[in-house]
């Protein structure tokens, strides 16, 4: 009998960025970097474990915007182009560093990395890596959960329940289209919850969601088991709480594993280090220096002087940290098991892009961790939240506290002096969308009026993405986040006015349908 369960949850999400009006667009690289540095390395880890008959369990969020981009033909073509350009540059780097043995070894590592990424992306999975994740889910190794349609911050939409419901309903249908069944769990965007949201989840058949630790700890009544067993909302939807201790070991920039001096330094990239004319063909059309994904140095310490990266030392450190993480979870489980009358579950959720993109060795760490859990101990086992609910169907009923993750834990990162201006516009637009759906309850299926109503729904959903508010507060790419928010609101309001005036500009409508083509099967009637 195991003394505890570990549930590793990776939240894979990126905002919807697609610009067919340009040959290349800087922000599209967010997706391409994640594919090459996070998703494909993780796919390789899971494929190898399955091929070697090593049992594991993991839960992953694949959000609707991310799935939409990964299955978009234009972005698939551009992603392949991105990988091939990096492969070309890595080949040049092998020649350039031929007389520098330390760097030449690293250059060859990158060549192999991008060569493998190209094979997995273009040949093995025919540019659609969603099929890889579906394969893992169908094999019973992974539970894929959904999120809101465009990762909207639900508590800040609570003036319009229909708009909240639409965000969830669109996500459910989108998931079913790609995975052949309804999702059973959801990652509430930014783990943002307030009482009542669970009822909307119940309506859609969702069985569980993840909350920040204080969402459970301050629940009413107080949970008997704290965050080490789920509670059940009055609606019947279960809630799992994030374990602070296990999260800190990975998340913390000061105390967490990714900051170790032997790991690769993210901020030293040859796009900035090497001669401009040499790297220019791999930069964007504006010619500004940017990361190209090849980095030769390890973190070293808080110093401008960086030592060359050592593949072997980093690999050994990843194995050591995986063992340390497992040991700590064993001791944690043993202690909790002595206090509880059921087997505790430790929920360890992280942004998926941390593994590989920010923390280059992250996928390797997961690989070591899963292998060590399988072979080196008998105290804990991997589990998904859904499996835990099946083993323990009866749980304490309580109402979670309003909460989010992020700064201070109560929505402040998404509502502050940097971004508060957006919400009055989003609220008005949501009210207008509901009014449109009720004013035009039926339209001809392929009429220009229905097309305009469906596009209005898309523009509203895209404007509601929590990513734009986050970026405005974070201070990175603020101009782009503001532009996207204003652009979608403008397009929604023009559609609203044109529909009401029966004066729809079909040429303009075609242009924005082509550009913002997310959720092709959407039906505006969801707002009724």
C-alpha positions as CSV (number, residue, x, y, z in Angstrom):
1,X,0.0,0.0,0.0
2,X,1.5,3.3,-1.1
3,X,1.6,6.1,1.5
4,X,0.9,8.9,-0.9
5,X,0.1,9.9,-4.5
6,X,1.8,12.5,-6.6
7,X,-0.1,14.3,-9.3
8,X,2.1,16.3,-11.7
9,X,0.0,18.8,-13.7
10,X,1.5,20.7,-16.6
11,X,-0.6,23.7,-17.8
12,X,0.2,24.2,-21.5
13,X,-1.2,27.5,-22.8
14,X,-0.3,30.4,-25.1
15,X,-2.4,33.3,-26.3
16,X,-3.9,33.0,-29.8
17,X,-1.4,34.7,-32.1
18,X,-1.8,34.3,-35.8
19,X,-0.9,36.9,-38.4
20,X,-1.6,35.8,-41.9
21,X,-1.3,39.4,-43.1
22,X,2.5,39.2,-42.6
23,X,5.1,36.7,-43.8
24,X,6.5,36.4,-40.3
25,X,5.5,37.9,-37.0
26,X,7.6,38.1,-33.9
27,X,5.0,37.1,-31.4
28,X,4.2,33.9,-33.4
29,X,7.7,32.7,-32.2
30,X,6.1,32.2,-28.8
31,X,4.4,29.1,-30.3
32,X,7.4,27.9,-32.3
33,X,9.7,28.1,-29.4
34,X,7.3,26.2,-27.2
35,X,6.9,23.5,-29.8
36,X,10.7,23.0,-30.3
37,X,11.8,23.5,-26.7
38,X,8.9,22.2,-24.6
39,X,6.2,20.2,-26.4
40,X,8.4,18.0,-28.6
41,X,10.9,17.2,-25.8
42,X,8.0,16.2,-23.5
43,X,6.5,14.1,-26.3
44,X,9.9,12.3,-26.6
45,X,10.0,11.7,-22.9
46,X,6.5,10.1,-22.9
47,X,7.1,8.1,-26.1
48,X,10.3,6.6,-24.7
49,X,8.6,5.7,-21.4
50,X,5.8,3.9,-23.2
51,X,8.2,2.2,-25.6
52,X,10.2,0.9,-22.5
53,X,7.0,-0.2,-20.7
54,X,7.6,2.2,-17.8
55,X,4.3,3.1,-16.2
56,X,3.6,6.8,-15.5
57,X,0.7,9.2,-15.0
58,X,0.5,12.9,-15.8
59,X,-2.2,15.5,-16.3
60,X,-1.8,18.3,-18.9
61,X,-3.9,21.2,-19.8
62,X,-4.1,21.9,-23.6
63,X,-6.0,25.1,-23.9
64,X,-8.3,25.9,-26.8
65,X,-6.1,28.7,-28.2
66,X,-3.0,26.4,-28.1
67,X,-4.8,23.5,-29.7
68,X,-6.2,25.9,-32.4
69,X,-2.7,27.2,-33.2
70,X,-1.1,23.7,-33.2
71,X,-3.7,22.5,-35.7
72,X,-3.7,25.5,-37.9
73,X,-2.1,24.8,-41.3
74,X,-0.5,28.2,-41.7
75,X,1.1,28.1,-38.3
76,X,2.2,24.5,-38.8
77,X,4.0,25.6,-42.0
78,X,5.6,28.5,-40.2
79,X,6.6,26.3,-37.3
80,X,8.4,23.9,-39.6
81,X,10.2,26.9,-41.2
82,X,11.3,28.1,-37.8
83,X,12.7,24.7,-36.9
84,X,14.5,24.3,-40.2
85,X,16.1,27.7,-39.9
86,X,17.4,26.8,-36.4
87,X,18.7,23.5,-37.8
88,X,20.5,25.4,-40.6
89,X,22.0,27.8,-38.0
90,X,23.1,24.9,-35.8
91,X,24.9,23.4,-38.7
92,X,26.8,26.6,-39.3
93,X,27.6,26.8,-35.6
94,X,29.3,23.3,-35.8
95,X,31.6,24.7,-38.5
96,X,32.2,28.0,-36.7
97,X,33.1,26.4,-33.4
98,X,35.2,23.6,-35.0
99,X,38.3,24.8,-33.1
100,X,36.5,25.4,-29.8
101,X,35.9,21.9,-28.4
102,X,33.7,23.1,-25.5
103,X,31.4,25.0,-27.7
104,X,31.5,22.6,-30.6
105,X,30.1,19.8,-28.5
106,X,27.2,22.1,-27.5
107,X,26.6,23.2,-31.1
108,X,26.3,19.5,-32.1
109,X,23.8,19.1,-29.2
110,X,21.7,21.8,-30.7
111,X,22.0,20.3,-34.2
112,X,20.7,17.0,-32.9
113,X,18.0,18.8,-30.9
114,X,16.6,20.6,-33.9
115,X,17.1,17.7,-36.2
116,X,15.0,15.5,-33.9
117,X,12.4,18.3,-33.5
118,X,12.0,18.4,-37.3
119,X,11.6,14.6,-37.5
120,X,9.1,14.5,-34.7
121,X,7.1,17.5,-35.9
122,X,7.1,17.0,-39.7
123,X,7.5,13.2,-40.2
124,X,6.4,11.3,-37.1
125,X,3.3,13.4,-36.3
126,X,2.8,15.0,-39.7
127,X,2.9,18.6,-38.2
128,X,0.0,17.9,-35.8
129,X,1.5,17.1,-32.4
130,X,-2.0,17.2,-30.8
131,X,-2.2,13.6,-32.1
132,X,0.7,12.7,-29.9
133,X,-1.0,13.9,-26.8
134,X,-4.3,12.2,-27.8
135,X,-2.3,9.0,-28.1
136,X,-1.0,9.3,-24.6
137,X,-4.5,10.0,-23.3
138,X,-5.9,7.0,-25.2
139,X,-3.1,4.8,-23.7
140,X,-4.2,5.8,-20.2
141,X,-1.0,7.6,-19.3
142,X,-2.2,11.2,-19.5
143,X,-5.3,13.0,-18.6
144,X,-5.8,16.0,-20.8
145,X,-7.9,18.7,-19.3
146,X,-9.3,21.9,-20.9
147,X,-9.5,25.6,-19.9
148,X,-11.8,28.4,-20.9
149,X,-12.1,29.2,-24.6
150,X,-9.6,32.0,-24.6
151,X,-8.2,31.6,-21.1
152,X,-10.5,34.4,-19.7
153,X,-10.3,35.5,-16.1
154,X,-13.8,34.4,-15.0
155,X,-14.2,36.3,-11.7
156,X,-13.8,39.5,-13.6
157,X,-16.6,38.6,-16.0
158,X,-19.1,37.9,-13.3
159,X,-21.4,40.7,-14.4
160,X,-22.5,38.5,-17.3
161,X,-23.1,34.8,-16.6
162,X,-23.9,34.1,-20.2
163,X,-20.5,35.3,-21.2
164,X,-18.9,33.1,-18.6
165,X,-21.0,30.2,-19.7
166,X,-20.0,30.7,-23.4
167,X,-16.3,30.6,-22.5
168,X,-16.7,27.2,-20.9
169,X,-19.2,25.8,-23.5
170,X,-17.0,26.7,-26.4
171,X,-14.0,25.1,-24.8
172,X,-16.0,21.9,-24.1
173,X,-17.1,21.6,-27.8
174,X,-13.6,22.4,-29.0
175,X,-12.0,19.7,-26.8
176,X,-14.5,17.1,-28.0
177,X,-13.8,17.9,-31.6
178,X,-10.1,17.1,-31.2
179,X,-10.1,14.3,-28.6
180,X,-13.4,12.5,-29.3
181,X,-15.0,12.9,-25.9
182,X,-15.8,15.6,-23.4
183,X,-13.1,16.8,-21.0
184,X,-13.5,15.6,-17.4
185,X,-11.4,18.3,-15.8
186,X,-10.6,22.0,-16.3
187,X,-7.9,24.4,-15.5
188,X,-9.6,27.6,-14.5
189,X,-7.5,30.4,-16.1
190,X,-5.0,31.7,-13.6
191,X,-6.6,29.3,-11.1
192,X,-9.1,32.1,-10.6
193,X,-12.2,31.0,-8.7
194,X,-15.2,32.6,-7.0
195,X,-18.2,30.8,-5.6
196,X,-20.7,30.0,-8.3
197,X,-18.3,29.2,-11.1
198,X,-18.4,25.6,-10.1
199,X,-22.1,25.5,-11.0
200,X,-21.3,26.5,-14.6
201,X,-18.7,23.7,-14.7
202,X,-21.3,21.2,-13.4
203,X,-23.7,22.2,-16.2
204,X,-21.0,21.1,-18.7
205,X,-20.2,17.8,-16.9
206,X,-16.8,18.9,-15.5
207,X,-15.8,16.7,-12.5
208,X,-12.8,18.6,-11.1
209,X,-10.6,21.8,-11.3
210,X,-7.4,23.0,-9.7
211,X,-7.3,25.9,-7.2
212,X,-4.5,27.8,-5.4
213,X,-3.7,26.5,-2.0
214,X,-5.5,29.2,0.0
215,X,-8.7,28.6,-2.1
216,X,-9.0,25.3,-0.2
217,X,-7.4,26.3,3.1
218,X,-9.9,29.2,3.5
219,X,-12.8,27.1,2.3
220,X,-16.0,27.0,4.4
221,X,-16.2,24.8,6.4
222,X,-12.5,24.3,6.8
223,X,-11.2,21.1,4.9
224,X,-10.3,18.3,7.3
225,X,-7.3,17.3,5.1
226,X,-6.2,20.7,4.0
227,X,-4.9,20.6,0.4
228,X,-4.0,16.9,0.5
229,X,-7.4,15.6,-0.5
230,X,-10.1,17.2,-2.7
231,X,-13.2,18.9,-1.4
232,X,-16.5,18.9,-3.2
233,X,-18.4,22.1,-4.0
234,X,-22.2,22.1,-3.3
235,X,-22.6,21.6,-7.1
236,X,-20.7,18.3,-6.8
237,X,-17.6,19.4,-8.6
238,X,-14.4,18.5,-6.9
239,X,-11.5,20.9,-6.2
240,X,-7.8,20.0,-5.7
241,X,-5.4,22.4,-4.1
242,X,-1.8,23.2,-5.2
243,X,0.9,21.9,-2.8
244,X,3.1,24.8,-1.8
245,X,6.1,22.8,-0.8
246,X,6.5,20.8,-4.0
247,X,5.8,23.9,-6.2
248,X,8.4,25.9,-4.5
249,X,11.2,23.4,-5.3
250,X,10.5,23.9,-9.0
251,X,9.0,27.4,-9.3
252,X,11.2,29.5,-7.0
253,X,13.8,31.5,-8.9
254,X,16.0,31.6,-5.8
255,X,15.5,28.2,-4.2
256,X,14.1,26.2,-7.1
257,X,16.0,23.7,-9.2
258,X,16.0,25.8,-12.5
259,X,18.3,28.4,-10.9
260,X,21.1,25.9,-10.3
261,X,24.5,27.1,-11.6
262,X,25.0,24.0,-13.7
263,X,21.9,24.5,-15.8
264,X,21.8,26.4,-19.1
265,X,21.6,30.2,-18.9
266,X,18.4,31.3,-20.7
267,X,19.5,34.9,-21.2
268,X,22.7,34.4,-23.1
269,X,21.7,33.7,-26.7
270,X,23.9,34.0,-29.8
271,X,21.2,36.2,-31.4
272,X,22.7,38.9,-29.1
273,X,26.3,37.6,-28.7
274,X,27.5,37.0,-32.2
275,X,28.3,39.3,-35.1
276,X,25.2,41.0,-36.4
277,X,25.7,40.1,-40.1
278,X,26.2,36.5,-39.1
279,X,22.9,36.1,-37.2
280,X,20.9,38.6,-39.3
281,X,19.4,35.9,-41.6
282,X,17.8,34.3,-38.5
283,X,16.4,37.4,-37.0
284,X,13.0,38.9,-37.9
285,X,12.3,41.2,-40.8
286,X,12.8,44.3,-38.7
287,X,16.4,43.2,-38.1
288,X,16.3,43.7,-34.4
289,X,18.4,41.3,-32.3
290,X,16.4,38.5,-30.7
291,X,16.8,35.1,-29.2
292,X,17.5,32.4,-31.8
293,X,17.4,29.4,-29.4
294,X,21.2,28.6,-29.3
295,X,22.8,29.3,-26.0
296,X,26.3,28.3,-24.9
297,X,26.6,29.2,-21.3
298,X,25.5,27.8,-17.9
299,X,24.0,30.0,-15.2
300,X,27.3,30.1,-13.3
301,X,26.1,32.5,-10.7
302,X,25.0,36.1,-10.2
303,X,27.8,37.4,-12.4
304,X,28.3,38.7,-15.9
305,X,31.0,36.2,-16.4
306,X,29.4,32.9,-17.5
307,X,31.1,29.5,-17.8
308,X,30.5,27.3,-20.9
309,X,27.6,24.9,-20.6
310,X,28.4,21.3,-19.8
311,X,25.9,18.8,-21.1
312,X,27.1,16.0,-18.8
313,X,27.1,18.2,-15.6
314,X,23.6,19.5,-16.4
315,X,22.4,15.9,-16.9
316,X,23.9,14.7,-13.7
317,X,22.3,17.7,-11.8
318,X,18.9,16.9,-13.3
319,X,19.1,13.4,-12.1
320,X,20.2,14.6,-8.7
321,X,17.3,17.1,-8.5
322,X,14.8,14.4,-9.6
323,X,16.0,12.2,-6.8
324,X,15.8,15.0,-4.3
325,X,12.3,15.9,-5.4
326,X,11.2,12.3,-5.1
327,X,12.8,11.9,-1.7
328,X,11.0,15.0,-0.4
329,X,7.7,13.7,-1.7
330,X,8.3,10.4,0.0
331,X,9.0,12.0,3.4
332,X,6.0,14.3,2.9
333,X,3.7,11.4,2.0
334,X,4.9,9.4,5.0
335,X,4.2,12.2,7.4
336,X,0.8,13.0,5.9
337,X,-0.2,9.3,5.8
338,X,0.4,9.1,9.6
339,X,-2.2,11.9,10.1
340,X,-4.9,10.9,7.6
341,X,-7.3,8.1,7.3
342,X,-6.9,8.1,3.5
343,X,-4.0,8.2,1.2
344,X,-2.9,11.8,0.6
345,X,-2.5,13.3,-2.8
346,X,0.1,15.9,-3.5
347,X,-0.9,18.3,-6.3
348,X,2.1,19.7,-8.2
349,X,1.0,22.1,-11.0
350,X,3.4,24.1,-13.2
351,X,3.3,26.0,-16.5
352,X,4.3,23.5,-19.1
353,X,6.6,26.0,-20.9
354,X,8.8,26.1,-17.8
355,X,10.0,22.7,-18.8
356,X,12.4,23.0,-21.8
357,X,11.9,26.7,-22.8
358,X,12.8,28.4,-19.5
359,X,14.4,25.4,-17.8
360,X,16.2,23.6,-20.6
361,X,16.7,20.5,-18.6
362,X,13.1,20.4,-17.4
363,X,11.9,17.5,-19.6
364,X,15.0,15.5,-18.7
365,X,14.1,16.1,-15.0
366,X,10.6,14.8,-15.6
367,X,12.1,11.7,-17.4
368,X,14.4,11.0,-14.4
369,X,11.7,11.6,-11.9
370,X,9.2,9.2,-13.5
371,X,11.9,6.5,-13.9
372,X,13.0,6.9,-10.3
373,X,9.4,6.7,-9.0
374,X,8.9,3.5,-11.1
375,X,12.1,1.8,-9.9
376,X,13.8,3.4,-6.9
377,X,11.1,3.5,-4.2
378,X,7.8,2.0,-2.9
379,X,6.3,5.0,-1.0
380,X,4.5,7.1,-3.6
381,X,2.9,6.5,-7.0
382,X,1.8,8.8,-9.8
383,X,-1.9,9.5,-10.2
384,X,-4.3,11.8,-12.0
385,X,-6.9,13.8,-10.1
386,X,-9.6,11.8,-11.9
387,X,-8.1,8.5,-10.8
388,X,-8.0,9.7,-7.2
389,X,-11.7,10.6,-7.4
390,X,-12.5,7.2,-8.6
391,X,-10.6,5.6,-5.7
392,X,-12.1,8.1,-3.1
393,X,-15.6,9.0,-4.5
394,X,-16.8,10.4,-1.1
395,X,-15.2,13.7,-0.1
396,X,-15.9,16.6,2.3
397,X,-18.4,19.2,1.0
398,X,-17.1,22.8,1.3
399,X,-17.2,26.1,-0.6
400,X,-13.7,27.2,-1.8
401,X,-12.6,30.7,-1.1
402,X,-12.4,33.2,-3.9
403,X,-8.8,33.1,-5.0
404,X,-6.2,33.1,-7.9
405,X,-2.6,32.3,-8.2
406,X,-0.1,35.0,-8.9
407,X,0.8,38.2,-7.0
408,X,-1.0,38.2,-3.6
409,X,-3.4,35.5,-4.7
410,X,-6.6,37.5,-5.2
411,X,-6.8,38.7,-8.8
412,X,-4.6,41.8,-8.3
413,X,-2.2,40.9,-11.2
414,X,-5.2,41.0,-13.6
415,X,-6.9,44.0,-12.1
416,X,-4.6,47.0,-11.4
417,X,-3.7,50.4,-12.6
418,X,-1.9,49.0,-15.7
419,X,-4.9,47.1,-17.1
420,X,-8.1,48.2,-15.3
421,X,-9.2,50.3,-18.3
422,X,-10.1,47.2,-20.3
423,X,-12.9,45.8,-18.2
424,X,-15.5,48.5,-18.8
425,X,-15.2,47.8,-22.5
426,X,-15.2,44.0,-22.1
427,X,-18.3,44.2,-19.9
428,X,-20.2,46.4,-22.4
429,X,-19.2,44.1,-25.3
430,X,-20.4,41.0,-23.4
431,X,-23.7,42.7,-22.8
432,X,-24.0,43.6,-26.4
433,X,-23.2,40.1,-27.6
434,X,-26.0,38.7,-25.4
435,X,-28.3,41.3,-26.8
436,X,-27.4,40.4,-30.4
437,X,-28.0,36.7,-29.7
438,X,-31.4,37.4,-28.3
439,X,-32.4,40.0,-31.0
440,X,-31.5,37.5,-33.8
441,X,-32.5,34.1,-32.3
442,X,-32.5,32.4,-35.7
443,X,-30.7,33.2,-39.0
444,X,-30.1,31.4,-42.2
445,X,-27.2,29.0,-41.6
446,X,-24.8,30.4,-44.3
447,X,-26.1,33.9,-44.4
448,X,-23.8,36.9,-44.1
449,X,-25.8,37.9,-41.0
450,X,-24.9,34.6,-39.3
451,X,-21.3,34.9,-40.3
452,X,-21.1,38.3,-38.8
453,X,-22.8,37.2,-35.6
454,X,-20.4,34.2,-35.3
455,X,-17.4,36.5,-35.9
456,X,-18.6,38.9,-33.3
457,X,-18.6,36.0,-30.8
458,X,-15.0,35.2,-31.9
459,X,-13.8,38.8,-31.5
460,X,-15.4,39.0,-28.0
461,X,-13.8,35.8,-26.9
462,X,-10.3,36.9,-28.2
463,X,-10.6,40.3,-26.4
464,X,-11.4,38.5,-23.1
465,X,-8.1,36.6,-23.0
466,X,-6.5,37.0,-19.6
467,X,-3.1,37.1,-21.3
468,X,-3.5,40.7,-22.4
469,X,-4.1,42.0,-18.9
470,X,-1.2,39.8,-17.6
471,X,1.2,41.2,-20.2
472,X,0.2,44.8,-19.5
473,X,1.0,44.3,-15.8
474,X,4.2,42.3,-16.5
475,X,5.5,45.1,-18.7
476,X,6.7,42.8,-21.5
477,X,5.3,43.3,-25.1
478,X,2.8,45.8,-23.6
479,X,2.2,47.6,-26.9
480,X,1.2,44.3,-28.5
481,X,-1.2,43.4,-25.7
482,X,-2.9,46.8,-25.9
483,X,-3.1,46.6,-29.6
484,X,-4.7,43.1,-29.5
485,X,-7.3,44.2,-26.9
486,X,-8.3,47.4,-28.8
487,X,-8.3,45.6,-32.2
488,X,-10.7,42.9,-31.1
489,X,-13.0,45.4,-29.3
490,X,-13.0,47.6,-32.3
491,X,-13.9,44.8,-34.6
492,X,-16.6,43.5,-32.3
493,X,-18.2,47.0,-32.0
494,X,-18.1,47.5,-35.7
495,X,-19.8,44.1,-36.3
496,X,-22.4,45.0,-33.6
497,X,-23.3,48.3,-35.2
498,X,-23.2,46.8,-38.8
499,X,-25.5,43.9,-37.8
500,X,-28.0,46.2,-36.1
501,X,-28.0,48.6,-39.1
502,X,-28.2,45.7,-41.6
503,X,-25.2,47.1,-43.3
504,X,-22.5,44.4,-43.0
505,X,-19.3,45.0,-45.0
506,X,-18.8,41.6,-46.5
507,X,-15.3,42.3,-47.9
508,X,-14.1,43.5,-44.4
509,X,-15.9,40.6,-42.8
510,X,-14.0,38.1,-45.0
511,X,-10.7,39.7,-44.0
512,X,-11.2,39.4,-40.3
513,X,-12.7,35.9,-40.7
514,X,-9.5,34.9,-42.4
515,X,-7.3,36.5,-39.8
516,X,-9.1,35.6,-36.6
517,X,-10.3,32.1,-37.6
518,X,-10.4,30.5,-34.2
519,X,-13.4,28.2,-33.4
520,X,-14.6,27.7,-37.0
521,X,-17.7,25.8,-35.7
522,X,-18.8,28.4,-33.2
523,X,-22.5,29.3,-33.0
524,X,-23.3,32.7,-31.6
525,X,-26.5,31.3,-30.1
526,X,-24.5,30.1,-27.1
527,X,-24.9,33.7,-25.8
528,X,-28.7,33.4,-25.7
